[in-house]
Each structure stands twice: as C-alpha cells, then as structure tokens.
C-alpha cells in the first residue's frame, strides 16, 4: 500500500504535459484519463473489518473499510507534515484511477503443508471454501473492471504492441532525458509509430491490389485504371480509418491520412494531372506498354496484310483494291489496339507504314510503266533498223537494174538527147521570130 501510494503520489512530480488544456504539472486527477481501474487485493486476511458507528463496532466489507478507514482524509489543524503527506498520497490514490476497489482473500488453508503445494492439481480440493469463493469473486471483479488501455494526452485505446511502445518511451525518457516525462512527446511518438504502421498497412494493401490488377490488365484504357484506383483507394482509406478509430488526435490523423494519399497519388496544379505516387507509376507503365503493344500490332498487321500484296500484285493491283486492303488494316488495328497510345500510334507509326506501302506500290507501278516504255522503244528501234536494211537492199537492187538498163540503152539515149537539143534550138529560133513580129506590130500601132 505504501509503495503504491508513493509511486502514484510522485507521478505529478515526474510527468510534464505540454498539451493545450493541460498544465505544465498535471494533477493526479488528470491521470484518470489513461490509468487503468485499480483493484487492491489483500491476501490472508483473518480478522474482520470493522468500523465504529454510533459508538459501536460494525463489521463491514473490505472495500468500505479501506475507503473509510485506511484512505480516509485526516483533519489536521496543526498542519502536521506527516499527516499532510499521508493525505496527499491518499488523495492521489483515490483520484488517479477511474475506479478504485479493494477486496480480501482469506487464508487458503491452515495447514502449512497444503500451502506449500497449493498449485498442484489435487490440492485445490483441500483449500478452504472462503478462499475459493474469494478467488471467484476476484476473477469476476477483474472482468468488471477490465477496459481498453488508453494513452494520454492522446486519449484512445491502444493495443498491447503500442503499450509496449509506451513502456519503451517511458524507459528512454527516464534513462536519457532526465527525470521528467513529457507526456505529449511520449504520446506523440507512440501515436506516430502506430499511425505509421497503420498507414503502411493501408498502403501495402492498395499496392498489392493495384499491382495484381496492373500485372494482368496492362496495357488498358486509362479509365479502367482510375476505376480500380477509386475502388482500392476507398478500401485503403477504410482500412486506415478502421485501424485508427481509437486515435482522437484529428491533426495527426489528417497528417498521416494525407501521407497515405500522397504515397498513392499526387496531383499537379491541374487536379486531373497525376505527377507522383504509386498510381503515377502504373499510369506511366501503362503508357510504355501501350506504346510498345500498339507499335508491334501495327507492324504485324502491315507485315501480314500488306506486305504479301507487294509480292503477289507486282504493282498491277488497282488503287481501289489497295485502299480496301489499307482500310482493313485500320479496322483490325482499331479493334485490337489497347491503352492510351492507340491514337498516337495510329497517327504516327501506322500512318507512316501506310504511306510507305503506298509509295512502294507507286514505285512498282512506275517501274512497270518504265519497263513497258523501254520495250516499246527497243521495238521501234528494231523496226527502224529493219526498215533501213530493207530500204538499202531494195535501193541497191534498183540501182543495179538502172545500171543494166543504162548499159543496154546508152546509144538510144544519146540519139534522143541529140534530137532534144535540135528541138530546143528550133524552139529558140521560132520564139525569136515571133518576138520580132510582135515588136513590129507594136511599132505599127
């Protein structure tokens, strides 16, 4: 009893609270917020508990006796230091705990040999009935007084793990930081550790769910990722809220909830743009996988549907049919492409491949046309050569025939030429005579 009272009475000397609403030196009644209920069991009681009432001794229960006799506040007009100290300890013990109760246990047995082996199985039958009844009352009383452990000044239930954290902090503060315990610092550190683990648990839960989804679904449209994000983000917040429901410090709850939200996703100045967090990593991964998937799909479709046409058509396929094949490739791409890069790859890679294909077809057509023109030129040249050869051959034959004719009729030709000369001469003479006549006629007129 003395040791307990000393410890409780000394708490207000070693505990310091720097919390709004608490004094620097908290009073014993402040400890009620986080102290457990107090059950004082007094063993091996053989005497009756009596109080004087109306000049008579009246038997009372142990609890009433302790409250009215042992812990009764004494009156002392002389300001006796010993009485003052006893009163201070009594007040500290009665006001520091939410509930105070005392009870007694009688002797287990009067035989010392039974007392020595009372933990052995068969010995229980030889223990006294008042003692066993007292044990039953003790267990029942413990059940009625038990409650969740609370931390002060952060009033809220804590687990055994966090209670161990409190013990570690108490030990550290007393061992290294002096003789005073700053309850705010201790409570804050324990709550930070607790909230850190709660935050980590919720974050890991979110990451596991989103990671499993991403592993099987990427690449996919961005809205599917956001739908799953909203679903698992709500679950993570629910986990955080459930595990932290006994923590009443709103500022700390908001701080660690904000930390959880930022570990999951960070929005930029424009709220719809995500610039950080686990979700941002999934979105970036989705873009990369979508880009690779769509590019490979475009190349495969071109190779499967268009490249064979270059080998089979030889450039002779009509433009209408070629456009039909290109439209088929576009249709298949739109049906099979996945993720946020669908449109980008369609406008760049697939458009480039289609243009390359069209250019290849055009080049093939131009080559065929040039081959045709070359064949026609060669044919005309051949015909020209043949015609020239035929002409030269025929011309030589005619020249040979003329030469033979000239040799045969050369005499006749000479005679004819002589006659022709005579005729020309006679013609000139006749003309001269006619002109002279005309001149004469003119002169006459």
Residue, then its C-alpha position, 0 to 999 in steps of 0.5 A: x500500500x505504501x509503495x503504491x501510494x508513493x509511486x502514484x503520489x510522485x507521478x505529478x512530480x515526474x510527468x510534464x504535459x505540454x498539451x493545450x488544456x493541460x498544465x505544465x504539472x498535471x494533477x493526479x486527477x488528470x491521470x484518470x484519463x489513461x490509468x487503468x481501474x485499480x483493484x487492491x487485493x489483500x491476501x490472508x486476511x483473518x480478522x474482520x473489518x470493522x468500523x465504529x458507528x454510533x459508538x459501536x463496532x460494525x463489521x463491514x466489507x473490505x472495500x468500505x473499510x479501506x475507503x473509510x478507514x485506511x484512505x480516509x482524509x485526516x483533519x489536521x489543524x496543526x498542519x502536521x507534515x506527516x499527516x499532510x503527506x499521508x493525505x496527499x498520497x491518499x488523495x492521489x490514490x483515490x483520484x488517479x484511477x477511474x475506479x478504485x476497489x479493494x477486496x480480501x482473500x482469506x487464508x487458503x488453508x491452515x495447514x502449512x503443508x497444503x500451502x506449500x503445494x497449493x498449485x498442484x492439481x489435487x490440492x485445490x480440493x483441500x483449500x478452504x471454501x472462503x478462499x475459493x469463493x474469494x478467488x471467484x469473486x476476484x476473477x469476476x471483479x477483474x472482468x468488471x473492471x477490465x477496459x481498453x488501455x488508453x494513452x494520454x494526452x492522446x486519449x484512445x485505446x491502444x493495443x498491447x504492441x503500442x503499450x509496449x511502445x509506451x513502456x519503451x518511451x517511458x524507459x528512454x525518457x527516464x534513462x536519457x532525458x532526465x527525470x521528467x516525462x513529457x507526456x505529449x512527446x511520449x504520446x506523440x511518438x507512440x501515436x506516430x509509430x502506430x499511425x505509421x504502421x497503420x498507414x503502411x498497412x493501408x498502403x501495402x494493401x492498395x499496392x498489392x491490389x493495384x499491382x495484381x490488377x496492373x500485372x494482368x490488365x496492362x496495357x488498358x484504357x486509362x479509365x479502367x485504371x482510375x476505376x480500380x484506383x477509386x475502388x482500392x483507394x476507398x478500401x485503403x482509406x477504410x482500412x486506415x480509418x478502421x485501424x485508427x478509430x481509437x486515435x482522437x488526435x484529428x491533426x495527426x490523423x489528417x497528417x498521416x491520412x494525407x501521407x497515405x494519399x500522397x504515397x498513392x497519388x499526387x496531383x499537379x496544379x491541374x487536379x486531373x494531372x497525376x505527377x507522383x505516387x504509386x498510381x503515377x507509376x502504373x499510369x506511366x507503365x501503362x503508357x510504355x506498354x501501350x506504346x510498345x503493344x500498339x507499335x508491334x500490332x501495327x507492324x504485324x498487321x502491315x507485315x501480314x496484310x500488306x506486305x504479301x500484296x507487294x509480292x503477289x500484285x507486282x504493282x498491277x493491283x488497282x488503287x481501289x483494291x489497295x485502299x480496301x486492303x489499307x482500310x482493313x488494316x485500320x479496322x483490325x488495328x482499331x479493334x485490337x489496339x489497347x491503352x492510351x497510345x492507340x491514337x498516337x500510334x495510329x497517327x504516327x507509326x501506322x500512318x507512316x507504314x501506310x504511306x510507305x506501302x503506298x509509295x512502294x506500290x507507286x514505285x512498282x507501278x512506275x517501274x512497270x510503266x518504265x519497263x513497258x516504255x523501254x520495250x516499246x522503244x527497243x521495238x521501234x528501234x528494231x523496226x527502224x533498223x529493219x526498215x533501213x536494211x530493207x530500204x538499202x537492199x531494195x535501193x541497191x537492187x534498183x540501182x543495179x537494174x538502172x545500171x543494166x538498163x543504162x548499159x543496154x540503152x546508152x546509144x538510144x539515149x544519146x540519139x534522143x538527147x541529140x534530137x532534144x537539143x535540135x528541138x530546143x534550138x528550133x524552139x529558140x529560133x521560132x520564139x525569136x521570130x515571133x518576138x520580132x513580129x510582135x515588136x513590129x506590130x507594136x511599132x505599127x500601132 
